[in-house]
Amino acid sequence: MESLPQEDLARLSQVAYLPKDYLAWLAKKGWGEIGSARYMLYSSPIPLQEIQEGAPAHLWAFGDDFAGYCGCFSEKENQGVIEWESSSFSAIPTGLQFSEYIARYAQAL
């Protein structure tokens, strides 16, 4: 995992739809590969449309599982983590907050 520079953390903390537990993770643990190819946490959320053309404009991907699923936040409302499944082109609400979601991948850390 790589540390995120303070200026990047400060910039991200101004983004209204980013949950506090996500920002806390980045501040404490940073970004990068979690485990051995278990999950890739991006240094900053990116528009899902940059990953898959035609994806919903309000979803921002924060990472992926190397197998076609992206973890996303919605800029519309706090819905917790939404998984984007690229092969079926579907958004699936997980019912989990970021810390609960990422714990599934970070158990070995």
Buried (B, 14 or more C-beta within 10 A) or exposed (E): BEBBEEEBEEEBEEBEBBBEBBBEBBBEBEBBBBEEEBBBBBBBBBBBBEBBEEBBEBBBBBBBBEEEBBBBBBBEEEBBBBBBEBEEEEBEEBEBBBBEBBEEBBEEE
